[in-house]
């Protein structure tokens, strides 16, 4: 969790939420989505269905 937010990379199937680190950022590539950590309902609705494949 980063300052009260969870961060994830969007895919067509959903968002792959994970612990964000600066090493994930290349400032060239994919966008990220941030969601307030207390909004478990939104996180569950947006979450990528199979996190093991990413």
OpenMM code with the backbone's topology and positions (N, CA, C; nanometers):
from openmm import Vec3, app, unit

residues = "UNK UNK UNK UNK UNK UNK UNK UNK UNK UNK UNK UNK UNK UNK UNK UNK UNK UNK UNK UNK UNK UNK UNK UNK UNK UNK UNK UNK UNK UNK UNK UNK UNK UNK UNK UNK UNK UNK UNK UNK UNK UNK UNK UNK UNK UNK UNK UNK UNK UNK UNK UNK UNK UNK".split()
positions = [
    Vec3(0.0855, -0.1170, 0.0000),
    Vec3(0.0000, 0.0000, 0.0000),
    Vec3(0.0898, 0.1228, 0.0000),
    Vec3(0.0572, 0.2171, -0.0815),
    Vec3(0.1353, 0.3388, -0.0982),
    Vec3(0.0491, 0.4582, -0.0597),
    Vec3(0.0745, 0.5143, 0.0566),
    Vec3(0.0003, 0.6321, 0.1045),
    Vec3(-0.1510, 0.6130, 0.1026),
    Vec3(-0.1944, 0.4937, 0.1397),
    Vec3(-0.3370, 0.4663, 0.1465),
    Vec3(-0.3993, 0.4183, 0.0173),
    Vec3(-0.3181, 0.3932, -0.0838),
    Vec3(-0.3667, 0.3468, -0.2131),
    Vec3(-0.3051, 0.2120, -0.2471),
    Vec3(-0.3781, 0.1321, -0.3238),
    Vec3(-0.3209, 0.0148, -0.3885),
    Vec3(-0.3067, 0.0504, -0.5359),
    Vec3(-0.2026, -0.0009, -0.5975),
    Vec3(-0.1686, 0.0360, -0.7346),
    Vec3(-0.1628, -0.0894, -0.8188),
    Vec3(-0.2112, -0.0788, -0.9410),
    Vec3(-0.2085, -0.1945, -1.0295),
    Vec3(-0.1975, -0.1550, -1.1749),
    Vec3(-0.1528, -0.2509, -1.2540),
    Vec3(-0.1396, -0.2331, -1.3977),
    Vec3(-0.2673, -0.2826, -1.4643),
    Vec3(-0.3289, -0.2009, -1.5507),
    Vec3(-0.4526, -0.2446, -1.6169),
    Vec3(-0.4258, -0.3379, -1.7353),
    Vec3(-0.5087, -0.4387, -1.7462),
    Vec3(-0.5107, -0.5327, -1.8583),
    Vec3(-0.6553, -0.5412, -1.9057),
    Vec3(-0.6800, -0.5935, -2.0247),
    Vec3(-0.8189, -0.6068, -2.0705),
    Vec3(-0.9058, -0.6895, -1.9752),
    Vec3(-0.8446, -0.7854, -1.9053),
    Vec3(-0.9195, -0.8733, -1.8155),
    Vec3(-0.9416, -0.8135, -1.6769),
    Vec3(-0.8685, -0.7084, -1.6439),
    Vec3(-0.8799, -0.6467, -1.5118),
    Vec3(-0.7486, -0.5844, -1.4694),
    Vec3(-0.7424, -0.5399, -1.3463),
    Vec3(-0.6243, -0.4708, -1.2941),
    Vec3(-0.5420, -0.5678, -1.2101),
    Vec3(-0.4126, -0.5740, -1.2362),
    Vec3(-0.3204, -0.6591, -1.1600),
    Vec3(-0.2633, -0.5753, -1.0455),
    Vec3(-0.3346, -0.5724, -0.9324),
    Vec3(-0.2885, -0.4967, -0.8166),
    Vec3(-0.1717, -0.5696, -0.7515),
    Vec3(-0.0695, -0.4957, -0.7111),
    Vec3(0.0448, -0.5513, -0.6400),
    Vec3(0.1138, -0.4394, -0.5639),
    Vec3(0.2064, -0.4781, -0.4788),
    Vec3(0.2832, -0.3783, -0.4063),
    Vec3(0.3692, -0.3020, -0.5069),
    Vec3(0.3496, -0.1723, -0.5157),
    Vec3(0.4213, -0.0891, -0.6124),
    Vec3(0.5568, -0.0490, -0.5563),
    Vec3(0.6590, -0.0566, -0.6405),
    Vec3(0.7917, -0.0056, -0.6054),
    Vec3(0.8405, 0.0819, -0.7203),
    Vec3(0.9338, 0.1680, -0.6923),
    Vec3(0.9888, 0.2551, -0.7962),
    Vec3(1.0538, 0.1729, -0.9072),
    Vec3(1.1027, 0.0551, -0.8760),
    Vec3(1.1626, -0.0319, -0.9773),
    Vec3(1.0608, -0.0742, -1.0834),
    Vec3(0.9308, -0.0684, -1.0525),
    Vec3(0.8261, -0.1027, -1.1498),
    Vec3(0.8100, 0.0048, -1.2564),
    Vec3(0.8582, 0.1226, -1.2309),
    Vec3(0.8365, 0.2373, -1.3186),
    Vec3(0.9527, 0.2546, -1.4151),
    Vec3(0.9218, 0.2609, -1.5454),
    Vec3(1.0255, 0.2907, -1.6432),
    Vec3(0.9987, 0.4255, -1.7124),
    Vec3(0.8883, 0.4902, -1.6781),
    Vec3(0.8487, 0.6203, -1.7309),
    Vec3(0.8287, 0.6191, -1.8823),
    Vec3(0.8170, 0.5010, -1.9400),
    Vec3(0.7924, 0.4872, -2.0831),
    Vec3(0.6672, 0.4061, -2.1120),
    Vec3(0.6441, 0.3063, -2.0309),
    Vec3(0.5446, 0.2050, -2.0621),
    Vec3(0.4093, 0.2246, -1.9997),
    Vec3(0.3596, 0.1158, -1.9448),
    Vec3(0.2173, 0.1069, -1.9118),
    Vec3(0.1702, 0.2057, -1.8067),
    Vec3(0.0428, 0.2297, -1.8127),
    Vec3(-0.0228, 0.3118, -1.7114),
    Vec3(-0.0458, 0.2288, -1.5862),
    Vec3(-0.0761, 0.2974, -1.4770),
    Vec3(-0.1121, 0.2327, -1.3516),
    Vec3(-0.2416, 0.2937, -1.3016),
    Vec3(-0.3152, 0.2170, -1.2245),
    Vec3(-0.4392, 0.2629, -1.1635),
    Vec3(-0.4189, 0.2619, -1.0129),
    Vec3(-0.4604, 0.3681, -0.9451),
    Vec3(-0.4544, 0.3741, -0.7990),
    Vec3(-0.5969, 0.3780, -0.7450),
    Vec3(-0.6185, 0.3030, -0.6377),
    Vec3(-0.7493, 0.2955, -0.5754),
    Vec3(-0.7307, 0.3037, -0.4245),
    Vec3(-0.8148, 0.3800, -0.3566),
    Vec3(-0.8061, 0.3891, -0.2103),
    Vec3(-0.8139, 0.2493, -0.1502),
    Vec3(-0.7242, 0.2184, -0.0592),
    Vec3(-0.7161, 0.0845, 0.0004),
    Vec3(-0.8444, 0.0453, 0.0730),
    Vec3(-0.9147, 0.1411, 0.1296),
    Vec3(-1.0369, 0.1063, 0.2034),
    Vec3(-1.1542, 0.0725, 0.1113),
    Vec3(-1.1393, 0.0921, -0.0191),
    Vec3(-1.2465, 0.0582, -0.1148),
    Vec3(-1.2312, -0.0842, -0.1660),
    Vec3(-1.2420, -0.1792, -0.0744),
    Vec3(-1.2280, -0.3211, -0.1084),
    Vec3(-1.3284, -0.3623, -0.2153),
    Vec3(-1.4455, -0.2985, -0.2184),
    Vec3(-1.5460, -0.3316, -0.3193),
    Vec3(-1.4960, -0.2990, -0.4602),
    Vec3(-1.4326, -0.1824, -0.4769),
    Vec3(-1.3795, -0.1457, -0.6089),
    Vec3(-1.2605, -0.2322, -0.6474),
    Vec3(-1.1739, -0.2591, -0.5509),
    Vec3(-1.0563, -0.3420, -0.5777),
    Vec3(-1.1005, -0.4807, -0.6238),
    Vec3(-1.1979, -0.5389, -0.5559),
    Vec3(-1.2487, -0.6711, -0.5933),
    Vec3(-1.3138, -0.6681, -0.7316),
    Vec3(-1.3853, -0.5618, -0.7623),
    Vec3(-1.4533, -0.5523, -0.8920),
    Vec3(-1.3549, -0.5336, -1.0072),
    Vec3(-1.2437, -0.4647, -0.9814),
    Vec3(-1.1460, -0.4363, -1.0861),
    Vec3(-1.0364, -0.5409, -1.0982),
    Vec3(-1.0155, -0.6196, -0.9941),
    Vec3(-0.9003, -0.7105, -0.9859),
    Vec3(-0.8948, -0.8088, -1.1022),
    Vec3(-0.7737, -0.8287, -1.1522),
    Vec3(-0.7456, -0.9275, -1.2554),
    Vec3(-0.7833, -1.0656, -1.2027),
    Vec3(-0.8576, -1.1452, -1.2765),
    Vec3(-0.9093, -1.2710, -1.2213),
    Vec3(-0.8027, -1.3736, -1.1844),
    Vec3(-0.6891, -1.3776, -1.2514),
    Vec3(-0.5870, -1.4772, -1.2208),
    Vec3(-0.4510, -1.4099, -1.2076),
    Vec3(-0.4196, -1.3629, -1.0873),
    Vec3(-0.2954, -1.2898, -1.0629),
    Vec3(-0.1719, -1.3773, -1.0870),
    Vec3(-0.1824, -1.5070, -1.0813),
    Vec3(-0.0666, -1.5951, -1.0955),
    Vec3(-0.0076, -1.5899, -1.2374),
    Vec3(-0.0858, -1.5446, -1.3353),
    Vec3(-0.0365, -1.5430, -1.4725),
    Vec3(0.0371, -1.4160, -1.5080),
    Vec3(0.0423, -1.3187, -1.4194),
    Vec3(0.1091, -1.1914, -1.4509),
    Vec3(0.2311, -1.1716, -1.3664),
] * unit.nanometer
topology = app.Topology()
chain = topology.addChain("A")
for resn in residues:
    res = topology.addResidue(resn, chain)
    for name in ("N", "CA", "C"):
        topology.addAtom(name, app.Element.getBySymbol(name[0]), res)
